[in-house]
């Protein structure tokens, strides 16, 4: 956009004199693509005297509203908010490995693993057929035709990683879409069961009971869960074949009933022991699931490809945004944080077509033509399985209804969160948001410290809730920008925010 065009877009704001104040709001939300507009006011109540005074009114702002960032995690929806979300995800992952932000640095010495688990095969798909970073090879060297008259193999070499054929089924009629959709819905539950089975294997290897209790002679039996704790965080990634797989971090801690306490594990609890138990659990675990008549799936299991890498404090293999194959050798905490954070902002498809839930049949008819044949079959199957046409032969309707497949058809049936963690792994997204709000409250737009004041001009500390009560009266006014030119100004603010972030990152790297 030329300066003349930008001036023309900003003309309404210049005419009413609100451009400067509006730019301040845009900088505060970093040029969010689709912010929430609210109006109202907040009041301060002096609890000692009962006096009430207005503290802030949106009527003093442009259009009588204030802008709240949308908070969407998908980069295809809002690049600015997704960058914030990825930063919070990085903090969650990294602090669980290296400490900081309220997590003791002693966790650095705890044994850790970086693990990857994948989905099984539900039919042949186009693939690069490359292993351990090697060059792509022939897709499928099979001769003949399937029962539907399609070639069983593909003798092409899909060298480009963005080849549109990658992940697509060789035959849509042969592929087990019922089983694939149900597996996506069960995947998060399967991961939790794998962690539980890992505890069982550790108990078996060490020779201690799984649970604590009282023996017949009156002595106390100490179980494995009172000796150590497996803390974990996992990030989901949608593969090109429309199936979920997980990257995760496992950390061994000692047991402690005290919240916020991270004792070291026993000396015998090593990273090699954890890797041994985890590999066994991944290969043996199964999760019962509904079995539609056409799906050869009685219990969900992991695929044959799974990886475990040891973590180290420093000197490990580094990963960047272009890394697609995890190299051999121990990985550093920073590298793993960078690698996982990039996945939480990705959508189900690169095009962004499935960034929103499919709520009606009309939505479904509009979306399907924009997808590949394989993706459309996954969405259509999830919509069908979650619909009122159930039950299927031999299956109670409730078993499939609990999976909420229709509500998650836009995610190919996957109904879990894209980043989840155990309770005590590290800090939470809520803690990150609280810390960010506190920083904004105590700093001005240029990042200089300031002392916030209450409605009486007195210093307003974070712990003055017993003296001053804040009451808010807010109304939803809409989503997105009211004027077309506002969106262009927001795009410019987003570019400036991105430039400042990149400059700050370069300064930190040079320090």
C-alpha positions as CSV (number, residue, x, y, z in Angstrom):
1,X,0.0,0.0,0.0
2,X,1.4,3.4,-1.0
3,X,1.5,6.3,1.4
4,X,-1.3,8.0,-0.6
5,X,-3.6,4.9,-0.3
6,X,-2.8,4.7,3.4
7,X,-3.7,8.4,3.9
8,X,-7.0,7.8,2.1
9,X,-7.8,4.9,4.3
10,X,-7.0,6.9,7.4
11,X,-8.9,10.0,6.3
12,X,-12.1,9.3,8.4
13,X,-9.9,9.0,11.5
14,X,-8.0,12.2,10.6
15,X,-11.3,14.0,10.0
16,X,-12.8,13.2,13.5
17,X,-9.4,13.6,15.3
18,X,-9.3,10.1,16.6
19,X,-6.3,8.8,14.6
20,X,-3.7,9.3,17.4
21,X,-5.9,7.6,20.1
22,X,-6.9,4.8,17.7
23,X,-3.2,4.1,16.9
24,X,-2.5,3.8,20.6
25,X,-5.2,1.1,20.8
26,X,-3.8,-0.7,17.8
27,X,-0.3,-0.7,19.3
28,X,-1.7,-2.1,22.5
29,X,-3.3,-5.1,20.7
30,X,-0.3,-5.4,18.2
31,X,-2.6,-5.0,15.2
32,X,-4.9,-7.9,16.0
33,X,-6.8,-9.0,12.8
34,X,-10.3,-9.3,14.4
35,X,-10.4,-7.7,17.8
36,X,-13.4,-7.7,20.1
37,X,-15.0,-4.3,20.6
38,X,-16.6,-3.6,24.0
39,X,-18.0,-0.5,25.6
40,X,-18.7,0.5,29.2
41,X,-16.9,1.7,32.2
42,X,-15.1,0.6,35.4
43,X,-15.6,2.1,38.9
44,X,-13.4,2.2,42.0
45,X,-15.0,1.7,45.4
46,X,-13.1,2.8,48.5
47,X,-14.0,0.0,50.9
48,X,-13.0,2.1,53.9
49,X,-15.4,5.0,53.1
50,X,-17.8,3.5,50.6
51,X,-17.2,6.3,48.1
52,X,-17.5,5.3,44.4
53,X,-15.7,7.1,41.7
54,X,-15.4,6.4,37.9
55,X,-12.0,5.1,36.9
56,X,-12.3,4.5,33.2
57,X,-15.0,5.1,30.5
58,X,-14.9,3.8,27.0
59,X,-16.7,6.9,25.9
60,X,-13.4,8.7,26.0
61,X,-12.0,6.4,23.4
62,X,-12.5,6.3,19.6
63,X,-16.0,5.1,18.6
64,X,-16.8,4.9,22.4
65,X,-15.2,1.4,22.5
66,X,-12.0,-0.3,23.5
67,X,-10.3,-3.1,21.5
68,X,-9.5,-6.6,23.0
69,X,-7.3,-8.9,21.1
70,X,-9.1,-12.0,19.7
71,X,-6.5,-14.4,21.2
72,X,-6.8,-16.9,18.3
73,X,-3.9,-19.4,18.3
74,X,-3.9,-20.0,14.5
75,X,-1.5,-18.0,12.4
76,X,-3.8,-18.2,9.4
77,X,-6.5,-16.3,11.4
78,X,-4.5,-13.7,13.4
79,X,-0.7,-13.6,13.1
80,X,-0.3,-11.2,16.0
81,X,-2.3,-13.2,18.6
82,X,-0.8,-16.5,17.4
83,X,2.7,-15.1,18.0
84,X,1.6,-14.3,21.6
85,X,0.2,-17.7,22.0
86,X,3.3,-19.3,20.6
87,X,5.4,-17.3,23.1
88,X,3.3,-18.5,26.0
89,X,3.6,-22.0,24.7
90,X,7.4,-21.6,24.6
91,X,7.5,-20.4,28.2
92,X,5.4,-23.4,29.3
93,X,7.7,-25.9,27.6
94,X,11.0,-24.2,28.4
95,X,10.4,-23.4,32.1
96,X,9.5,-27.0,32.6
97,X,12.9,-28.0,31.4
98,X,15.2,-25.2,32.6
99,X,13.2,-23.5,35.4
100,X,12.3,-19.9,35.8
101,X,9.0,-18.0,36.1
102,X,8.3,-19.6,39.5
103,X,9.7,-23.0,38.6
104,X,12.9,-23.9,40.5
105,X,16.0,-24.2,38.3
106,X,16.7,-27.5,40.0
107,X,14.5,-29.2,37.4
108,X,17.4,-28.8,35.0
109,X,19.0,-31.8,36.5
110,X,15.9,-34.0,36.3
111,X,16.0,-36.8,33.6
112,X,13.9,-35.8,30.6
113,X,12.8,-37.2,27.3
114,X,11.5,-35.7,24.0
115,X,9.1,-38.2,22.6
116,X,7.0,-38.5,19.4
117,X,4.1,-40.9,18.9
118,X,2.2,-41.3,15.6
119,X,-1.0,-42.8,14.3
120,X,-1.2,-46.2,12.7
121,X,-1.9,-46.7,9.0
122,X,-5.5,-46.8,7.8
123,X,-4.6,-47.2,4.2
124,X,-1.7,-46.3,1.8
125,X,-1.2,-42.6,1.2
126,X,1.2,-40.6,-1.0
127,X,4.5,-40.1,0.9
128,X,8.1,-38.9,0.4
129,X,9.3,-42.3,1.8
130,X,12.3,-40.6,3.3
131,X,13.9,-41.8,6.5
132,X,16.3,-40.0,8.8
133,X,16.6,-36.9,6.6
134,X,17.4,-38.8,3.5
135,X,16.3,-37.7,0.0
136,X,12.8,-38.7,-1.1
137,X,12.3,-42.1,-2.8
138,X,9.7,-43.8,-4.8
139,X,6.3,-43.4,-3.1
140,X,4.9,-47.0,-3.2
141,X,6.5,-49.7,-5.3
142,X,3.4,-51.9,-5.7
143,X,2.0,-53.4,-8.9
144,X,-1.6,-54.2,-9.8
145,X,-4.9,-52.6,-9.0
146,X,-7.1,-52.5,-5.9
147,X,-10.7,-53.8,-5.9
148,X,-11.9,-50.4,-7.0
149,X,-9.7,-50.3,-10.1
150,X,-7.1,-47.9,-8.7
151,X,-3.3,-48.6,-8.9
152,X,-2.0,-50.1,-5.7
153,X,1.3,-48.2,-6.0
154,X,2.7,-44.9,-6.9
155,X,6.0,-44.8,-8.7
156,X,6.5,-41.0,-8.5
157,X,9.0,-39.3,-6.2
158,X,7.3,-36.6,-4.2
159,X,10.5,-34.6,-3.7
160,X,8.9,-31.3,-2.7
161,X,7.6,-31.1,0.9
162,X,4.7,-29.0,-0.3
163,X,3.6,-31.5,-2.9
164,X,-0.3,-31.4,-2.8
165,X,-0.4,-35.2,-3.2
166,X,1.4,-35.9,0.0
167,X,-0.8,-37.4,2.6
168,X,-3.7,-38.1,0.2
169,X,-5.0,-41.6,0.0
170,X,-4.1,-43.7,-3.1
171,X,-7.7,-44.9,-3.2
172,X,-10.5,-43.1,-1.3
173,X,-12.7,-46.2,-1.4
174,X,-10.0,-48.5,0.2
175,X,-9.0,-46.1,2.9
176,X,-10.5,-46.8,6.4
177,X,-12.0,-43.3,7.1
178,X,-14.3,-44.6,9.9
179,X,-11.3,-46.0,11.8
180,X,-9.2,-42.9,11.1
181,X,-11.8,-40.4,12.4
182,X,-12.4,-42.5,15.5
183,X,-8.7,-42.8,16.2
184,X,-8.3,-39.0,16.0
185,X,-11.1,-38.7,18.6
186,X,-9.4,-41.3,20.9
187,X,-5.8,-40.1,20.5
188,X,-5.7,-37.8,23.6
189,X,-7.1,-40.5,25.8
190,X,-4.6,-42.9,24.4
191,X,-1.7,-40.7,25.4
192,X,-3.0,-40.5,29.0
193,X,-3.3,-44.3,29.1
194,X,0.2,-44.6,27.8
195,X,1.5,-42.4,30.7
196,X,-0.4,-44.6,33.2
197,X,1.1,-47.8,31.6
198,X,4.5,-46.2,31.8
199,X,4.0,-46.0,35.6
200,X,3.1,-49.7,35.7
201,X,6.2,-50.6,33.7
202,X,8.5,-48.6,36.0
203,X,7.0,-50.3,39.0
204,X,7.6,-53.7,37.4
205,X,11.2,-52.9,36.5
206,X,12.1,-51.5,39.9
207,X,10.1,-54.2,41.7
208,X,7.8,-52.0,43.8
209,X,4.0,-52.0,43.9
210,X,2.0,-49.7,41.7
211,X,-0.1,-48.2,44.5
212,X,0.5,-47.6,48.2
213,X,-1.5,-49.4,50.9
214,X,-1.4,-51.5,54.0
215,X,0.0,-55.0,54.0
216,X,-1.6,-57.8,56.0
217,X,1.0,-57.6,58.6
218,X,0.1,-53.9,59.2
219,X,3.2,-52.4,57.5
220,X,2.8,-49.7,54.9
221,X,3.4,-50.5,51.3
222,X,4.9,-47.6,49.2
223,X,3.9,-47.5,45.6
224,X,5.7,-46.1,42.6
225,X,3.5,-43.0,42.5
226,X,4.9,-42.1,46.0
227,X,8.5,-42.5,44.8
228,X,8.5,-40.5,41.6
229,X,6.2,-38.5,39.3
230,X,6.1,-38.3,35.5
231,X,5.5,-34.6,34.5
232,X,4.8,-34.0,30.9
233,X,3.7,-31.6,28.2
234,X,2.5,-32.6,24.8
235,X,1.7,-30.7,21.5
236,X,-0.6,-32.1,18.9
237,X,0.2,-31.8,15.2
238,X,-2.1,-32.6,12.3
239,X,-0.2,-34.6,9.7
240,X,-0.7,-34.3,6.0
241,X,-2.6,-37.6,6.1
242,X,-5.2,-35.8,8.4
243,X,-4.2,-37.9,11.4
244,X,-2.9,-36.5,14.7
245,X,0.5,-37.3,16.2
246,X,2.0,-35.9,19.4
247,X,5.4,-34.4,20.3
248,X,5.9,-34.4,24.1
249,X,8.3,-33.9,26.9
250,X,8.5,-36.3,29.8
251,X,10.3,-35.3,33.0
252,X,11.0,-37.4,36.1
253,X,10.4,-35.7,39.4
254,X,10.4,-37.0,42.9
255,X,7.0,-37.3,44.7
256,X,5.9,-34.4,46.9
257,X,2.4,-33.6,48.2
258,X,3.3,-29.9,48.5
259,X,2.1,-27.8,45.6
260,X,5.0,-26.0,43.8
261,X,7.6,-28.5,45.2
262,X,9.8,-30.2,42.6
263,X,12.1,-32.6,44.4
264,X,14.6,-34.6,42.4
265,X,13.8,-38.3,41.6
266,X,15.5,-41.2,43.3
267,X,19.0,-42.0,42.1
268,X,17.8,-45.1,40.3
269,X,15.2,-43.2,38.3
270,X,17.3,-42.3,35.2
271,X,16.6,-41.2,31.7
272,X,17.4,-44.6,30.3
273,X,15.0,-46.2,32.7
274,X,12.2,-43.8,31.7
275,X,13.0,-44.4,28.0
276,X,12.8,-48.1,28.5
277,X,9.5,-48.0,30.2
278,X,8.0,-45.5,27.8
279,X,9.0,-47.5,24.7
280,X,7.4,-50.6,26.2
281,X,4.2,-48.7,27.1
282,X,3.9,-47.2,23.5
283,X,4.2,-50.6,22.0
284,X,1.8,-52.4,24.4
285,X,-0.9,-49.8,25.1
286,X,-4.4,-49.9,23.7
287,X,-7.6,-47.9,24.3
288,X,-11.1,-49.3,23.8
289,X,-13.1,-47.4,21.3
290,X,-16.4,-47.8,19.3
291,X,-16.1,-50.0,16.3
292,X,-18.4,-49.1,13.4
293,X,-19.2,-52.0,11.1
294,X,-16.8,-50.9,8.4
295,X,-13.9,-50.0,10.7
296,X,-11.4,-52.7,11.6
297,X,-10.7,-50.9,14.9
298,X,-11.6,-52.5,18.2
299,X,-8.9,-50.7,20.2
300,X,-6.8,-47.7,19.4
301,X,-3.0,-48.2,19.3
302,X,0.0,-46.1,18.3
303,X,1.7,-46.5,14.9
304,X,5.0,-48.3,14.4
305,X,6.9,-45.0,14.2
306,X,7.8,-43.6,17.6
307,X,10.9,-41.8,18.8
308,X,12.6,-41.0,22.1
309,X,15.4,-38.5,22.5
310,X,17.2,-37.6,25.7
311,X,17.3,-34.0,26.8
312,X,20.4,-32.1,28.1
313,X,20.9,-28.7,29.7
314,X,23.4,-27.4,27.1
315,X,25.4,-28.6,24.1
316,X,22.5,-30.6,22.6
317,X,21.4,-30.6,19.0
318,X,19.7,-27.4,18.0
319,X,16.4,-27.2,16.1
320,X,14.9,-24.4,14.1
321,X,11.6,-23.6,12.3
322,X,12.8,-25.6,9.2
323,X,13.5,-28.8,11.1
324,X,11.1,-31.6,10.1
325,X,13.2,-34.7,11.1
326,X,14.4,-34.9,14.7
327,X,18.2,-35.8,14.6
328,X,19.9,-38.3,16.7
329,X,21.5,-37.3,20.0
330,X,20.4,-35.3,23.0
331,X,18.4,-32.1,22.5
332,X,18.7,-28.8,24.4
333,X,15.8,-27.3,26.3
334,X,15.8,-24.2,24.2
335,X,15.7,-26.3,21.0
336,X,12.8,-28.3,22.1
337,X,10.9,-25.2,23.2
338,X,11.4,-23.6,19.8
339,X,10.4,-26.8,18.0
340,X,7.2,-27.4,19.9
341,X,6.0,-23.7,20.0
342,X,5.8,-23.5,16.2
343,X,3.2,-26.3,16.1
344,X,0.6,-24.7,18.4
345,X,-0.2,-21.9,15.9
346,X,-0.8,-24.2,12.9
347,X,-4.3,-24.9,11.6
348,X,-5.7,-28.2,10.5
349,X,-5.0,-27.2,6.9
350,X,-2.5,-24.7,5.5
351,X,-5.3,-23.0,3.6
352,X,-7.2,-22.0,6.7
353,X,-10.5,-23.4,5.3
354,X,-11.1,-25.5,8.5
355,X,-10.2,-22.8,11.1
356,X,-13.9,-22.5,12.2
357,X,-16.3,-25.2,13.4
358,X,-18.8,-26.6,10.9
359,X,-22.2,-25.9,12.5
360,X,-24.8,-26.7,9.9
361,X,-25.2,-28.8,6.8
362,X,-25.0,-25.7,4.7
363,X,-21.6,-24.9,6.2
364,X,-20.5,-28.5,5.3
365,X,-21.6,-28.1,1.7
366,X,-19.7,-24.9,1.4
367,X,-16.5,-26.3,2.9
368,X,-16.2,-29.6,1.1
369,X,-15.4,-28.3,-2.4
370,X,-12.5,-26.3,-0.9
371,X,-10.8,-29.4,0.4
372,X,-8.8,-32.2,-1.2
373,X,-10.7,-35.5,-1.7
374,X,-9.0,-37.1,1.3
375,X,-9.7,-34.2,3.6
376,X,-13.3,-34.0,2.4
377,X,-13.8,-37.7,3.2
378,X,-12.4,-37.2,6.7
379,X,-14.7,-34.3,7.4
380,X,-17.7,-36.0,5.8
381,X,-17.1,-39.2,7.9
382,X,-16.8,-37.2,11.2
383,X,-20.0,-35.3,10.4
384,X,-21.8,-38.6,9.5
385,X,-20.6,-40.5,12.6
386,X,-21.7,-37.6,14.9
387,X,-25.1,-37.2,13.3
388,X,-28.6,-38.5,14.2
389,X,-28.4,-41.4,11.8
390,X,-26.8,-43.5,14.5
391,X,-26.7,-46.1,15.9
392,X,-24.7,-48.1,13.4
393,X,-25.3,-51.9,13.4
394,X,-24.1,-53.4,16.6
395,X,-23.1,-50.1,18.2
396,X,-24.9,-48.1,20.8
397,X,-25.4,-44.5,19.8
398,X,-24.1,-43.2,23.1
399,X,-20.6,-44.7,22.5
400,X,-20.1,-42.5,19.5
401,X,-22.1,-39.5,20.7
402,X,-19.6,-39.1,23.6
403,X,-16.8,-38.5,21.1
404,X,-18.6,-35.3,19.8
405,X,-17.5,-36.0,16.3
406,X,-19.8,-33.6,14.5
407,X,-18.7,-30.7,16.8
408,X,-15.1,-31.5,15.8
409,X,-15.6,-32.4,12.1
410,X,-13.4,-29.4,11.2
411,X,-10.5,-31.1,13.1
412,X,-11.1,-34.5,11.4
413,X,-12.6,-35.7,14.7
414,X,-9.8,-34.7,17.0
415,X,-11.3,-33.2,20.1
416,X,-8.3,-32.6,22.4
417,X,-6.4,-29.4,23.1
418,X,-3.4,-28.6,20.9
419,X,-1.2,-28.1,24.0
420,X,-1.8,-30.0,27.2
421,X,0.3,-30.7,30.3
422,X,0.3,-32.5,33.6
423,X,-0.7,-30.4,36.5
424,X,2.7,-29.6,37.9
425,X,4.9,-29.6,34.8
426,X,5.3,-25.8,34.7
427,X,3.3,-22.6,34.6
428,X,0.0,-22.2,32.8
429,X,-1.4,-20.1,30.0
430,X,-3.4,-18.2,32.7
431,X,-0.3,-17.4,34.6
432,X,1.3,-16.0,31.4
433,X,-1.7,-13.8,30.7
434,X,-1.8,-12.6,34.3
435,X,1.9,-11.7,34.2
436,X,1.4,-9.9,30.9
437,X,-1.5,-7.9,32.2
438,X,0.5,-6.9,35.3
439,X,3.4,-5.7,33.1
440,X,1.0,-3.6,31.0
441,X,-0.5,-2.2,34.1
442,X,2.9,-1.1,35.5
443,X,4.5,0.1,32.2
444,X,3.7,2.7,29.7
445,X,3.4,2.3,25.9
446,X,7.2,2.7,25.5
447,X,8.0,0.1,28.2
448,X,9.0,2.5,30.9
449,X,8.0,1.7,34.4
450,X,5.1,3.7,35.8
451,X,3.0,3.8,39.0
452,X,-0.7,3.1,38.3
453,X,-3.1,5.3,40.3
454,X,-6.6,4.7,41.5
455,X,-9.6,7.0,41.0
456,X,-8.4,9.2,43.9
457,X,-4.8,9.6,42.5
458,X,-3.3,7.2,45.1
459,X,-0.8,4.5,44.1
460,X,-2.7,1.4,43.1
461,X,-0.8,-1.7,44.0
462,X,-1.6,-5.2,42.9
463,X,-2.4,-6.3,46.5
464,X,-4.8,-3.4,47.4
465,X,-7.9,-5.5,46.9
466,X,-8.9,-5.0,50.6
467,X,-8.9,-1.2,50.1
468,X,-10.2,-0.6,46.6
469,X,-12.7,-2.7,44.7
470,X,-13.0,-2.5,40.9
471,X,-16.4,-2.9,39.4
472,X,-16.8,-3.3,35.6
473,X,-19.8,-2.6,33.5
474,X,-19.1,-3.8,29.9
475,X,-21.1,-4.6,26.8
476,X,-20.2,-6.5,23.7
477,X,-20.4,-4.3,20.6
478,X,-19.0,-6.5,17.9
479,X,-16.0,-8.3,16.4
480,X,-13.6,-6.9,13.9
481,X,-13.0,-3.3,12.8
482,X,-15.9,-0.8,12.2
483,X,-14.2,0.9,9.3
484,X,-12.5,-0.7,6.3
485,X,-9.6,1.7,6.7
486,X,-9.1,0.6,10.3
487,X,-8.1,-2.9,9.1
488,X,-5.4,-1.4,6.9
489,X,-4.1,0.7,9.8
490,X,-4.1,-2.5,11.9
491,X,-2.0,-4.4,9.3
492,X,0.5,-1.6,9.5
493,X,0.6,-1.7,13.3
494,X,1.1,-5.5,13.1
495,X,4.1,-5.0,10.7
496,X,5.6,-2.5,13.2
497,X,5.0,-4.9,16.1
498,X,6.6,-7.7,14.2
499,X,9.6,-5.5,13.3
500,X,10.1,-4.6,17.0
501,X,9.9,-8.2,18.1
502,X,12.5,-9.3,15.5
503,X,14.8,-6.5,16.5
504,X,14.4,-7.4,20.2
505,X,15.2,-11.0,19.4
506,X,18.3,-10.1,17.4
507,X,19.5,-7.9,20.4
508,X,19.0,-10.8,22.8
509,X,20.8,-13.2,20.5
510,X,23.7,-10.8,20.2
511,X,24.0,-10.2,23.9
